[in-house]
């Protein structure tokens, strides 16, 4: 019985594959040893890679979306006129066995040549910029929450049980009391008098929870965390302004596009 042979059609004959790394990138334009080169991650290395790919007649390139290491390389290659598809790493995993960077880039090149890779969604420029701002803002919110937890810890160690009598130590009442503590106030009645009108607990109840043990080391740490919290809040406010500005630009651009495309627009 004759053995059946299944052939694969070449879809992208001028394809390259890149295994993206943190310190170097491995590039393959074919399956032989001389078809593989390693390049560094500096600008001059990336330009040298693009020149070599051009000399090899490369038209389309597939690369993995490894961390954030792909971004500069992707931007440079697309600017040089190459068609670049960004692939999820789980779709480019090599066959079982010992893996090497050379094998990985050649495997990516082979899969891309046979048309077996699909690109990940990449937002257009404005959307990508907006996403960067929003991700950065999320990280800032995480930092602010971390500082708030540490303030609560040091308040507790100082025997200021503010967390028992207020819902949020970073609310109106909580921050007023924390700032007064950091400025040296220890009198429970004076601290309780800073209670905001919306606070459910009475001044008497709050005063009972604010009996300091006078530990200077905990007070120092509390001051430091309050500074971190305030600085982070300022950064969040500045980030919000940038996001607002960018959203205004996007809306304004969309309005202009809509007007220019309207049949009654004077330019049509």
Residue frames as qw, qx, qy, qz and C-alpha x, y, z in Angstrom:
[[0.000, 0.889, 0.458, 0.000, 0.00, 0.00, 0.00],
 [0.420, 0.468, -0.032, 0.777, 1.43, 3.32, -1.02],
 [0.311, -0.470, -0.456, 0.689, 2.01, 5.86, 1.75],
 [0.137, 0.870, 0.405, 0.244, -0.21, 8.91, 1.39],
 [0.444, -0.072, -0.105, 0.887, 1.68, 12.20, 1.30],
 [0.012, -0.899, -0.432, 0.073, -0.02, 15.40, 2.41],
 [0.473, 0.233, 0.055, 0.848, 1.54, 18.53, 0.95],
 [0.138, -0.768, -0.371, 0.504, 1.19, 22.03, 2.33],
 [0.431, 0.740, 0.274, 0.438, 0.74, 24.97, 0.00],
 [0.424, -0.172, -0.142, 0.878, 3.10, 27.92, 0.38],
 [0.040, 0.872, 0.487, 0.008, 0.95, 30.96, 1.05],
 [0.085, -0.981, 0.137, 0.111, 3.64, 33.51, 1.91],
 [0.896, 0.275, -0.060, 0.343, 6.76, 32.71, -0.16],
 [0.378, 0.538, -0.260, 0.707, 8.71, 35.77, 1.04],
 [0.615, -0.724, -0.156, -0.270, 8.06, 35.33, 4.75],
 [0.331, 0.414, -0.637, 0.560, 10.30, 35.77, 7.79],
 [0.691, -0.590, -0.409, -0.084, 9.89, 34.73, 11.40],
 [0.151, 0.588, -0.452, 0.654, 11.26, 36.53, 14.45],
 [0.670, -0.457, -0.550, 0.200, 11.66, 35.13, 17.93],
 [0.049, -0.819, 0.091, -0.564, 11.51, 38.25, 20.09],
 [0.722, -0.271, -0.473, 0.426, 13.71, 38.42, 23.19],
 [0.329, -0.917, -0.149, 0.168, 14.65, 40.89, 25.92],
 [0.406, -0.685, 0.372, 0.478, 18.33, 41.08, 24.89],
 [0.043, -0.315, 0.706, 0.633, 18.33, 39.85, 21.29],
 [0.748, 0.375, 0.188, -0.514, 16.03, 38.86, 18.45],
 [0.416, -0.139, 0.829, 0.348, 16.49, 35.74, 16.29],
 [0.537, 0.554, -0.051, -0.634, 15.38, 36.15, 12.68],
 [0.504, -0.007, 0.820, 0.271, 14.78, 33.42, 10.07],
 [0.463, 0.495, -0.207, -0.705, 14.04, 33.89, 6.37],
 [0.734, 0.261, -0.561, -0.281, 14.31, 30.17, 5.60],
 [0.921, -0.352, 0.040, -0.162, 15.00, 26.74, 7.07],
 [0.825, 0.254, -0.266, 0.428, 18.74, 26.46, 6.45],
 [0.618, -0.486, -0.237, 0.571, 21.46, 27.58, 8.86],
 [0.332, 0.016, 0.160, 0.929, 22.54, 30.54, 6.72],
 [0.162, -0.588, -0.496, -0.618, 18.95, 31.80, 6.73],
 [0.556, -0.735, -0.381, 0.070, 19.11, 32.66, 10.43],
 [0.364, 0.439, -0.277, 0.773, 20.66, 35.67, 12.12],
 [0.447, -0.643, -0.512, 0.353, 20.71, 37.11, 15.62],
 [0.172, 0.618, 0.038, 0.766, 20.34, 40.86, 16.23],
 [0.225, -0.156, -0.574, 0.772, 20.55, 43.01, 19.34],
 [0.035, -0.739, -0.666, 0.092, 17.79, 45.24, 20.65],
 [0.167, -0.568, -0.018, 0.805, 19.36, 48.67, 20.09],
 [0.487, 0.735, 0.119, -0.457, 18.17, 50.95, 17.27],
 [0.198, 0.647, -0.631, -0.380, 21.22, 50.29, 15.08],
 [0.258, -0.084, 0.962, 0.023, 20.61, 46.55, 15.46],
 [0.499, 0.520, 0.612, -0.326, 16.98, 46.88, 14.41],
 [0.409, 0.775, -0.171, -0.450, 17.89, 48.95, 11.36],
 [0.008, 0.468, -0.846, -0.256, 20.53, 46.37, 10.41],
 [0.409, 0.186, 0.882, -0.142, 17.88, 43.65, 10.71],
 [0.511, 0.691, 0.305, -0.410, 15.51, 45.59, 8.45],
 [0.251, 0.717, -0.502, -0.414, 18.26, 46.06, 5.88],
 [0.152, -0.240, 0.951, 0.124, 19.08, 42.34, 5.86],
 [0.469, 0.406, 0.739, -0.263, 15.40, 41.42, 5.53],
 [0.448, 0.763, -0.006, -0.465, 15.12, 43.81, 2.60],
 [0.101, 0.577, -0.741, -0.329, 18.15, 42.25, 0.93],
 [0.240, -0.003, 0.971, -0.017, 16.51, 38.83, 1.32],
 [0.265, -0.166, -0.600, -0.736, 13.38, 40.06, -0.44],
 [0.081, -0.350, -0.848, 0.390, 11.20, 39.67, 2.62],
 [0.200, -0.423, -0.379, -0.798, 7.67, 41.02, 2.25],
 [0.661, -0.555, -0.163, -0.478, 5.86, 39.74, 5.32],
 [0.254, 0.333, -0.752, 0.510, 7.07, 38.99, 8.86],
 [0.714, -0.531, -0.376, -0.259, 5.55, 37.10, 11.78],
 [0.251, 0.359, -0.623, 0.648, 6.66, 37.72, 15.36],
 [0.466, -0.475, -0.727, 0.170, 5.53, 36.82, 18.84],
 [0.220, -0.795, -0.036, -0.564, 3.97, 39.37, 21.19],
 [0.718, -0.172, -0.509, 0.443, 6.53, 38.75, 23.94],
 [0.364, -0.544, -0.350, 0.670, 6.00, 41.14, 26.85],
 [0.200, 0.928, 0.110, -0.295, 6.64, 44.71, 25.65],
 [0.478, -0.435, 0.517, 0.561, 9.87, 43.80, 23.82],
 [0.489, 0.388, 0.673, 0.397, 8.11, 43.59, 20.44],
 [0.158, 0.878, 0.369, -0.261, 6.78, 47.16, 20.34],
 [0.060, -0.779, 0.331, 0.530, 9.82, 49.09, 19.10],
 [0.306, -0.147, 0.831, 0.442, 10.68, 46.33, 16.65],
 [0.334, 0.583, 0.739, 0.039, 7.11, 46.21, 15.34],
 [0.133, 0.906, 0.154, -0.371, 6.96, 50.00, 14.88],
 [0.152, -0.633, 0.534, 0.540, 10.31, 50.10, 13.05],
 [0.332, 0.041, 0.871, 0.359, 9.51, 47.20, 10.68],
 [0.306, 0.721, 0.620, -0.043, 6.10, 48.58, 9.74],
 [0.038, 0.887, -0.065, -0.455, 7.67, 52.00, 9.15],
 [0.207, -0.449, 0.702, 0.511, 10.12, 50.31, 6.76],
 [0.564, 0.299, -0.367, -0.676, 7.22, 49.00, 4.71],
 [0.175, 0.070, -0.982, -0.020, 7.10, 45.36, 5.84],
 [0.695, -0.355, -0.286, -0.556, 3.80, 43.64, 6.49],
 [0.124, 0.261, -0.827, 0.482, 4.10, 42.51, 10.10],
 [0.703, -0.426, -0.387, -0.418, 1.68, 40.23, 11.94],
 [0.148, -0.456, 0.671, -0.566, 1.84, 39.94, 15.71],
 [0.714, -0.126, -0.643, -0.248, 1.03, 36.44, 16.98],
 [0.698, -0.570, 0.244, -0.359, 0.04, 35.08, 20.34],
 [0.018, -0.566, 0.822, -0.051, 2.83, 32.84, 21.65],
 [0.642, -0.025, 0.711, -0.284, 0.51, 29.90, 22.26],
 [0.792, 0.547, 0.159, -0.221, -0.06, 29.63, 18.50],
 [0.493, 0.743, -0.452, 0.035, 3.66, 29.52, 17.68],
 [0.641, -0.528, 0.547, -0.104, 4.79, 26.90, 20.18],
 [0.323, 0.492, -0.770, -0.244, 7.30, 24.49, 18.70],
 [0.864, -0.069, -0.458, -0.199, 6.89, 20.74, 18.59],
 [0.786, -0.606, 0.120, -0.035, 7.88, 18.75, 21.65],
 [0.859, 0.155, -0.084, 0.481, 11.56, 18.39, 22.36],
 [0.497, -0.424, -0.067, 0.754, 14.53, 20.61, 23.12],
 [0.268, 0.916, 0.289, 0.073, 13.90, 24.23, 22.17],
 [0.507, -0.225, 0.094, 0.827, 16.43, 26.75, 20.92],
 [0.163, 0.685, 0.093, -0.704, 16.00, 30.32, 19.73],
 [0.078, 0.321, -0.682, -0.652, 17.10, 29.29, 16.24],
 [0.007, 0.265, 0.951, 0.160, 14.48, 26.55, 16.07],
 [0.106, 0.637, 0.576, -0.501, 11.81, 28.90, 17.38],
 [0.187, 0.618, -0.151, -0.748, 12.37, 31.61, 14.77],
 [0.117, 0.180, -0.824, -0.525, 12.51, 29.00, 11.99],
 [0.062, 0.393, 0.910, -0.113, 9.33, 27.38, 13.27],
 [0.183, 0.685, 0.316, -0.630, 7.58, 30.77, 13.21],
 [0.149, 0.488, -0.495, -0.703, 8.92, 31.36, 9.68],
 [0.018, -0.046, -0.955, -0.293, 7.66, 27.96, 8.53],
 [0.122, 0.553, 0.765, -0.307, 4.20, 28.44, 10.00],
 [0.182, 0.695, 0.070, -0.692, 3.94, 31.89, 8.45],
 [0.064, 0.319, -0.716, -0.618, 5.12, 30.64, 5.06],
 [0.055, -0.236, -0.952, -0.188, 2.33, 28.06, 5.12],
 [0.312, -0.389, -0.241, -0.833, -0.25, 30.68, 6.16],
 [0.582, -0.376, -0.718, 0.057, -0.94, 29.04, 9.50],
 [0.307, -0.289, -0.445, 0.790, -0.56, 32.15, 11.67],
 [0.030, -0.810, -0.447, -0.377, -3.12, 34.87, 12.34],
 [0.246, 0.351, -0.275, 0.860, -2.32, 38.28, 13.73],
 [0.220, -0.516, -0.660, 0.500, -3.54, 39.61, 17.07],
 [0.064, 0.898, 0.373, 0.223, -5.77, 42.67, 17.22],
 [0.457, -0.139, -0.126, 0.869, -3.77, 45.89, 17.38],
 [0.075, 0.857, 0.425, -0.282, -5.61, 49.14, 18.12],
 [0.452, 0.720, 0.111, 0.515, -5.02, 52.17, 15.93],
 [0.433, 0.320, -0.334, 0.774, -2.66, 54.86, 17.18],
 [0.289, -0.494, 0.136, -0.808, -5.04, 57.03, 19.23],
 [0.858, -0.363, -0.188, -0.311, -6.69, 54.04, 20.88],
 [0.823, 0.029, -0.393, 0.409, -3.30, 52.58, 21.79],
 [0.196, 0.388, -0.321, 0.841, -2.21, 55.88, 23.35],
 [0.559, -0.467, 0.020, -0.684, -5.44, 56.11, 25.33],
 [0.923, -0.215, -0.317, -0.040, -4.98, 52.54, 26.54],
 [0.592, 0.212, -0.437, 0.643, -1.49, 53.42, 27.80],
 [0.157, -0.433, 0.243, -0.853, -2.89, 56.30, 29.86],
 [0.771, -0.360, -0.107, -0.514, -5.68, 54.13, 31.27],
 [0.887, -0.059, -0.408, 0.209, -3.33, 51.29, 32.20],
 [0.365, 0.296, -0.414, 0.779, -0.98, 53.76, 33.87],
 [0.417, -0.444, 0.109, -0.786, -3.93, 55.21, 35.80],
 [0.896, -0.269, -0.280, -0.217, -4.93, 51.73, 36.97],
 [0.728, 0.081, -0.448, 0.513, -1.39, 51.19, 38.29],
 [0.034, 0.388, -0.293, 0.873, -1.55, 54.54, 40.11],
 [0.684, -0.414, -0.079, -0.595, -4.85, 53.53, 41.72],
 [0.902, -0.134, -0.390, 0.126, -3.22, 50.32, 42.89],
 [0.474, 0.234, -0.407, 0.744, -0.34, 52.32, 44.41],
 [0.290, -0.442, 0.140, -0.837, -2.78, 54.63, 46.20],
 [0.848, -0.337, -0.222, -0.343, -4.67, 51.65, 47.61],
 [0.801, 0.024, -0.441, 0.403, -1.41, 50.12, 48.80],
 [0.187, 0.331, -0.348, 0.857, -0.42, 53.36, 50.58],
 [0.564, -0.438, -0.034, -0.699, -3.88, 53.51, 52.19],
 [0.907, -0.231, -0.350, -0.040, -3.49, 49.97, 53.57],
 [0.629, 0.122, -0.423, 0.642, -0.08, 50.82, 55.00],
 [0.131, -0.438, 0.195, -0.868, -1.45, 53.96, 56.64],
 [0.776, -0.398, -0.166, -0.460, -4.15, 51.86, 58.25],
 [0.857, -0.051, -0.427, 0.285, -1.48, 49.46, 59.49],
 [0.398, 0.213, -0.381, 0.807, 0.63, 52.19, 61.12],
 [0.408, -0.466, 0.028, -0.785, -2.43, 53.87, 62.62],
 [0.880, -0.320, -0.290, -0.198, -3.34, 50.55, 64.23],
 [0.749, 0.031, -0.407, 0.522, 0.22, 50.12, 65.54],
 [0.096, 0.327, -0.257, 0.904, -0.01, 53.62, 67.02],
 [0.033, -0.386, -0.826, 0.409, -3.28, 52.54, 68.68],
 [0.328, 0.307, -0.020, -0.893, -5.27, 54.98, 66.54],
 [0.323, 0.244, 0.912, 0.069, -8.21, 52.71, 65.62],
 [0.282, 0.377, -0.120, -0.874, -9.54, 55.05, 63.00],
 [0.280, 0.055, -0.827, -0.484, -10.55, 52.09, 60.86],
 [0.085, -0.342, -0.900, 0.255, -13.12, 51.10, 63.52],
 [0.076, 0.622, 0.467, -0.624, -14.97, 54.43, 63.62],
 [0.348, 0.612, -0.193, -0.683, -14.84, 55.59, 59.98],
 [0.887, 0.351, 0.271, -0.130, -15.82, 53.70, 56.86],
 [0.758, 0.505, 0.007, 0.413, -12.82, 54.89, 54.82],
 [0.561, -0.591, -0.049, 0.578, -9.66, 56.24, 56.44],
 [0.327, -0.032, 0.358, 0.874, -9.00, 58.16, 53.20],
 [0.003, 0.760, 0.589, 0.273, -12.43, 59.78, 53.29],
 [0.002, 0.804, 0.012, 0.594, -13.10, 63.36, 54.45],
 [0.640, -0.732, 0.120, -0.201, -12.98, 62.61, 58.19],
 [0.941, -0.155, 0.073, 0.291, -10.17, 60.08, 57.96],
 [0.625, 0.436, -0.006, 0.647, -7.71, 62.25, 56.03],
 [0.151, -0.837, 0.073, -0.522, -8.34, 65.30, 58.22],
 [0.771, -0.612, 0.156, -0.083, -7.53, 63.25, 61.32],
 [0.904, 0.051, 0.084, 0.416, -4.50, 61.54, 59.74],
 [0.404, 0.662, -0.050, 0.630, -3.03, 64.89, 58.67],
 [0.389, -0.813, 0.148, -0.408, -3.51, 66.26, 62.18],
 [0.913, -0.368, 0.128, 0.119, -1.80, 63.20, 63.66],
 [0.785, 0.290, 0.056, 0.544, 1.14, 63.62, 61.28],
 [0.134, 0.758, -0.082, 0.633, 1.41, 67.25, 62.32],
 [0.262, 0.235, -0.680, 0.643, 1.82, 66.14, 65.95],
 [0.550, -0.323, 0.119, -0.761, -1.69, 66.30, 67.40],
 [0.307, 0.026, -0.943, 0.130, -2.38, 63.52, 69.92],
 [0.309, 0.077, 0.535, -0.782, -5.33, 64.88, 71.92],
 [0.152, 0.294, 0.929, 0.162, -8.26, 62.52, 71.21],
 [0.170, 0.737, 0.518, -0.398, -10.92, 65.23, 71.66],
 [0.095, 0.693, -0.254, -0.668, -9.18, 67.64, 69.28],
 [0.057, -0.159, 0.864, 0.475, -8.73, 64.90, 66.71],
 [0.157, 0.460, 0.873, -0.044, -12.38, 63.84, 67.06],
 [0.160, 0.721, 0.261, -0.622, -13.51, 67.45, 66.57],
 [0.050, 0.407, -0.576, -0.707, -12.26, 67.20, 62.98],
 [0.366, 0.302, 0.880, -0.008, -15.15, 64.84, 62.29],
 [0.131, -0.053, -0.475, -0.869, -17.00, 65.69, 59.09],
 [0.532, 0.036, 0.274, -0.801, -20.74, 66.21, 59.33],
 [0.771, 0.168, -0.422, -0.446, -21.44, 63.15, 57.18],
 [0.276, 0.257, -0.890, 0.256, -19.66, 60.82, 59.61],
 [0.664, -0.423, -0.510, -0.345, -22.07, 58.47, 61.41],
 [0.661, -0.291, -0.519, 0.457, -20.00, 58.16, 64.58],
 [0.249, -0.955, -0.134, -0.090, -20.15, 60.86, 67.24],
 [0.211, 0.778, -0.454, 0.379, -17.12, 62.84, 68.42],
 [0.609, -0.533, 0.494, -0.317, -17.23, 60.89, 71.68],
 [0.969, 0.082, 0.235, -0.008, -17.05, 57.54, 69.89],
 [0.673, 0.652, -0.185, 0.296, -14.21, 58.72, 67.65],
 [0.115, -0.796, 0.463, -0.372, -12.24, 60.11, 70.60],
 [0.823, -0.364, 0.400, -0.173, -12.38, 56.72, 72.33],
 [0.935, 0.273, 0.149, 0.168, -10.69, 55.12, 69.33],
 [0.497, 0.732, -0.174, 0.432, -7.83, 57.63, 69.19],
 [0.615, -0.762, 0.201, 0.010, -5.63, 56.90, 72.20],
 [0.598, 0.671, -0.419, 0.128, -2.02, 57.08, 70.99],
 [0.892, -0.365, -0.046, 0.261, 0.86, 55.02, 72.38],
 [0.120, -0.942, 0.226, 0.215, 3.34, 57.67, 71.18],
 [0.797, -0.088, 0.431, 0.414, 5.60, 55.43, 69.07],
 [0.079, 0.777, -0.239, -0.577, 7.78, 57.78, 67.00],
 [0.216, -0.226, 0.825, 0.471, 8.92, 55.11, 64.54],
 [0.276, 0.496, 0.819, 0.085, 5.34, 54.25, 63.57],
 [0.141, 0.860, 0.239, -0.428, 4.49, 57.95, 63.32],
 [0.089, -0.587, 0.522, 0.613, 7.43, 58.50, 60.95],
 [0.217, 0.077, 0.900, 0.370, 6.30, 55.61, 58.74],
 [0.229, 0.701, 0.650, -0.184, 2.73, 56.95, 58.76],
 [0.072, 0.810, -0.077, -0.577, 3.97, 60.35, 57.56],
 [0.139, -0.352, 0.738, 0.559, 5.91, 58.71, 54.74],
 [0.219, 0.338, 0.895, 0.190, 2.88, 56.72, 53.57],
 [0.179, 0.808, 0.415, -0.377, 0.69, 59.84, 53.69],
 [0.001, -0.675, 0.378, 0.634, 3.22, 61.62, 51.47],
 [0.166, -0.063, 0.887, 0.426, 3.16, 58.68, 49.05],
 [0.226, 0.585, 0.773, -0.094, -0.65, 58.71, 49.03],
 [0.131, 0.835, 0.143, -0.515, -0.80, 62.45, 48.33],
 [0.061, -0.518, 0.596, 0.611, 1.82, 62.27, 45.59],
 [0.207, 0.158, 0.923, 0.285, -0.04, 59.39, 43.93],
 [0.221, 0.728, 0.596, -0.259, -3.32, 61.30, 44.06],
 [0.077, 0.767, -0.179, -0.611, -1.63, 64.25, 42.34],
 [0.113, -0.261, 0.813, 0.508, -0.34, 61.91, 39.62],
 [0.243, 0.441, 0.863, 0.027, -3.82, 60.44, 39.16],
 [0.189, 0.816, 0.296, -0.460, -5.25, 63.96, 38.77],
 [0.039, 0.635, -0.473, -0.609, -2.63, 64.82, 36.11],
 [0.177, -0.001, 0.930, 0.321, -3.29, 61.53, 34.35],
 [0.273, 0.626, 0.698, -0.218, -7.03, 62.27, 34.36],
 [0.172, 0.793, -0.046, -0.583, -6.33, 65.61, 32.65],
 [0.033, -0.401, 0.749, 0.526, -4.30, 63.88, 29.93],
 [0.219, 0.281, 0.929, 0.097, -7.06, 61.31, 29.38],
 [0.243, 0.755, 0.455, -0.404, -9.67, 64.08, 29.19],
 [0.093, 0.699, -0.342, -0.621, -7.53, 66.01, 26.72],
 [0.100, -0.182, 0.886, 0.415, -7.04, 62.93, 24.57],
 [0.254, 0.487, 0.831, -0.090, -10.75, 62.06, 24.58],
 [0.220, 0.797, 0.163, -0.538, -11.54, 65.62, 23.53],
 [0.032, 0.537, -0.609, -0.582, -9.06, 65.32, 20.64],
 [0.177, 0.093, 0.953, 0.226, -10.58, 61.99, 19.53],
 [0.254, 0.665, 0.648, -0.271, -14.14, 63.35, 19.66],
 [0.148, 0.777, -0.103, -0.603, -13.10, 66.53, 17.82],
 [0.047, -0.351, 0.782, 0.513, -11.34, 64.49, 15.10],
 [0.222, 0.323, 0.918, 0.061, -14.38, 62.23, 14.72],
 [0.243, 0.761, 0.398, -0.450, -16.63, 65.28, 14.40],
 [0.104, 0.661, -0.405, -0.623, -14.40, 66.70, 11.66],
 [0.116, -0.096, 0.923, 0.355, -14.39, 63.37, 9.82],
 [0.251, 0.527, 0.795, -0.163, -18.16, 63.17, 10.08],
 [0.212, 0.793, 0.128, -0.557, -18.61, 66.73, 8.78],
 [0.044, 0.539, -0.609, -0.579, -16.23, 66.24, 5.86],
 [0.096, 0.050, 0.961, 0.253, -18.09, 63.07, 4.88],
 [0.319, 0.552, 0.609, -0.472, -21.58, 64.63, 5.06],
 [0.444, 0.469, 0.591, 0.482, -23.18, 65.21, 1.62],
 [0.034, 0.942, 0.289, 0.164, -24.18, 68.78, 2.55],
 [0.563, -0.605, 0.076, 0.559, -20.72, 69.70, 3.75],
 [0.285, 0.900, -0.092, -0.316, -19.29, 72.66, 1.78],
 [0.128, -0.615, 0.713, 0.310, -16.15, 70.71, 0.87],
 [0.509, 0.114, 0.850, 0.077, -18.10, 67.88, -0.75]]
